[in-house]
Amino acid sequence: MLTSGNSSSHPVSFILLGIPGLEKSQFWVAFPFCAMYVVAIVGNITVLHIIRTDHTLHEPMYLFVAMLAVTDLVLSTSTQPKMLAILWFHAHEIEYHACLMQMFFIHAFSSVESGVLMAMALDRYVAICFPLHHSRILTPSVVGKLGAVVMMRGLLWVSPFCFMVSRMPFCPNQIIPHSYCEHMAVLKLVCADTRVNRAYGLFVAFSVVGFDIIVISVSYVMILRTVLGLPSSEAQLKAFGTCASHICVILALYIPALFTFLTHRFGHQVPRVAHIMLANLYLLVPPMLNPIIYGVRTKQIRDKVIQGCCGKDP
């Protein structure tokens, strides 16, 4: 059933298929996804609580970790509850406006996550290359402004293509062969010329990810030059260890994200089940890994977790 608006018609709802190709095993596939989602929620809330309550952690690095935790909570929660409802309870229907909202949150906060990682790379660059000036350059005010810019970029860049989709007429087909409302998957149901929307989607992807990757790469080249110039191998290892966790987080986000993005547009030979599984993992694995990586690699956070679990000083 289609509802008519001033300039477009849209369905009352869409049907999300879940993971096409795994219909017989979707019930069991949901359990590992649920476990990862629980780890992501508990881990990120724990990290946020520790940083909020411990004033010694109100430093740029930990403030950026807190921003990353908030972003991860939004990203994972925007898709996983609905996906689990599909896989366990066959709740395939999603209301039209809920679908657009899900699409907006997924793409806006993916951009925010990328921007936070870029800001964290800049923080590592200043901390290692200009250690004596770190606290003067990255004041809490500067950190807050960086976070606000990253957030506004995500919201402003993604809003136009969500608005453009909402103004387009849809075909009678209401089936989305996916487990969530991804931009390209929804766009394929539009009965109109979508070249402008596709072009803008490419522009957003390459401008956001391209800019962030360039800044991250330049930051780490400068860090590498500085680290290799340190007099002692112990100092070099300590500096490398500081950056190792951040590099792991960057790879966990960008590799599956780029694969998913390119598969939607060019990878027509990639099996749909592989594409959709990776698309789900891309929104779930980084939120699950980030609190684990920073909890294990960061002594201050790790000690607070141990203290909370054991009820004594570490």
N, C-alpha and C positions, 0 to 999 in steps of 0.2 A: 504493500500500500504506500502511495506517495502523497506527501503533503505539499501543497503549493504555497510559495512565498511570493514576495513582490517581484523577484527576478529569477527565481529558481524553484525547482521542485526537489524534494529530498524524501527518502524513506523515513518511516517512523522509527525504524530500527535496522540494524545489520545483524547478520549471523556470522559469528566467529567460529571457524571449524576446529580450532585448537591446533593439533599437529597432524595434518593430513599425511596418511601413510602409516600412522601408528594408532589407528582407531581401536584396534583390539587390545593394545597394551597401554593406552593413555592413562588408565586408572593407576597402574603401577609406576609409570613414568612420573606421575605427579609427586610421589613420595620424596625422591631426591631433590626435586625442585622446592618442595615444601621445607625440607631440612635446610637447604641453602638459604631460603628466605628467612627462616627463623634465626639462623646464624647471623645473617645480615642485619636483621632488626635488633637482636640482642647486642651484637658487637658494636654497632654504631651508636645505639643509645648509651651503652656503657662508656664508650669513648667520649661522647658529649657530656655525660654526667661527670666524668673524671676531670675533664678540662674546665667545666663550669665551676666545680667546687674547689679545685686546687688553684689558688691565685698565682702560684709559681709557674703555672703552665700558660699564663696569659701572655705568651710571647708569639711573634709572627708565625713561626713554624706550627705551633699547636692551634693557633687561631685558624690557619688555613686547613689543618686537619679537621677541625670542627666544621668548617664550611663544607669540606668534602663529605663528612658524615651526614650532614643535613641533606645534601644533594643526593647521596646514596639512598637515604630513607625515602625521599620523594620518588626517585627513579624506580626502585624495586617495588614500592607500594602502588605505583601507578599501573603496574601490569600484573604482578603476581597473584593478588587476591582473585581477580577476574579469571586469570588463567587456571588457577586451582579449581575454581567453581566450574569451569568448562570441563576440565579433565575428570573431576570427581562426581559432579552433580548434573553434567550435561546442560549447564546453563549457558547455552550458546548465544542467546540474544543479548545485544547491547543497544541501548537507546541512542538515537542519532547524535544528540548533543553530548551525551556521555562519551561517545566515540571520538568526537572532535576534541573534547577536553582531554581525553587520554592521549590523543595524538599530540596535542599542544604540550602537555607535561613531559612526554617522552622526549620530544625533540628539543624543547627549551632547556630542560635540565641536563640533557646530554651535552648541549653547548656549554652550560654552566660548569659541568664537571671538567670538560676540556679546559675551560678558562681557569678553574681553580688549580689544575695541574700545572698550567703555564705560570700562574702566580707563585706556586710552590717552587718551580724551577728558578724563578727570579730570586726568591728568598734564599735558596741554596747558593746561587751565584754570589749574592751580596755577602752571605755569611762566610763563604770560603775565600772569596777574592778580596773582600774588604771587611775583615772581621772586626777591626777597631771601630768601624763606622756603621756596623749593622744596626744597632739600636737607634742610631740617629737618623739613618735613612728610612728604615722600615718601622716607623712609629705606629702605635695603635690606630691613629687617625689615617695614615697612609694605607694600612692593611684594610681598614673599613672601607675606604674609597675604592681600593682595588676590587674588593668583594662586591661593592655596589655596581661598579662598571661591568664586571663579569656577569652579574645577574641581569642588569639592564640590557646588555648585549644579547643574552639568550632570549629574553622576553621580546625585545623589539625585532630581532632578526627572524624569529619563528612566527610571530603573530601574523604577518602578511600572508604567508602561504596557507595558514589555517583559515584566515578570512576568505581567501580566494576560493578554497575548497567549499566553504559554506555557501558561497554565492553561485555554485555551479549546479546544473541539473544532473540528476543521477539516472542511470538505466534501471529497468525493472529488477535486474539481478541484484540481490542484496547480500550475497554470500562473499565473505572475505576469507580466503584460504590461509588464515594466519591465526595466531592466538592473541593478538592485540591489534589495535588500529594504527598501523604504521602508515606514514604519509603516502608512499608509493602504492601500497596495497589498497588504500581507500581511493586513490586517484584513478586506479584501473576500473573503478565502477562508474566513473563520470562519463556521461554521454555528451561530450563537447570537446573542443580542441584544448588540450592540456599542455601545450608546448610552453606557454609562459610560466605556468606553475612548475613544470619540470625544470625549466631553465633557472627559475628562482631557487628551487630546491638545490640544484647543483651549485649555484652561486653561494648559498648559505653554507653548504657543506665545505666547499673548498676555501671560502674566505675565513670561516671559523677555524676549522681543523688545520688548514694550510698555515694560517698566521700563527696559531698556537704551536704547531710542530716546529716552525722556523725559530720562534723565540726559545722554545725548549732546547732545540739542537744547538743554537748559538750559545745559550747559557752553559750547556754541558761541555761544549768545546772549550770555552773560557775556563770552566772549572777544571777540566782535564789539564790544560796548560799550566794552571796554577798549582795543581796537585803534584804534577810531575816535577815541578820546580822546588818542591819542599825538600829540606835538607835530609830528613830522616825517613826511613821506610815505615816506621811506626806512625808517623804523622800522615803519610800517604795512605796507609791502610785505614786509619781512622776517618780520613776525609772520604775515601771510597765507600766505606761502610755507611757513612751518613747519607750518601746519595743512592746506595743500592736499593733501599726500600722504595724510594720514589721512582726509580727506573722500572722496577717490577710493576708498580701500579700503572705507570704510563703504558707499558707493553700490554698489560691485561685489558686496558680500555681500547687502545687504538687498533690492535691487530684484529680482533673480532668485529669492531665497528667498521673498519675499512672493508673487510670481507663482506659484511652484510650490505653495506652501501653499494659496493660494486656489483654484487650478485643481483641485486634488485634491478639494476640497469643493464648489465652486460652479461651476467652469468646464467644464460638461459639453459645451459647444459648441466648446471649444478642441480642435483636431486633436491626437490622441494623440502623433503624431510630434513636434510642436512642444513639447508638454508634457515629453516624456521627454528631448528634446535639451536643453531649458533646465534640466531637473532635473540632468542630468549636468554641464552647464556651471557650474551654481551650486556644485557641489562641486569643480570643477577650476579655473575661471578665477580666483577669489580666491587659492588657493594658488599659482597661476602668477604672478599680477600682484604680489602682496605683496612678494616679494623684489626684483622689478624696480623697483617704485615706491620702496621704501625704499633700494635700492641706488643708484638714480639721484638721488633727492632728498636723501639723507643724505651729506654730504661725507665724514665719517669712514669710513663703510662703502665708499663709492665709491673713496676713495683706497686703502684696503686691497686692494680687488679689483684696481685698476690696478697696485698694487705687486706683488701676487701674480702677475699675468699677465705683467708686463714684467720682473719680477725686479730692480726698482730703486725707489728712493724716488720718490713722485709729485712 
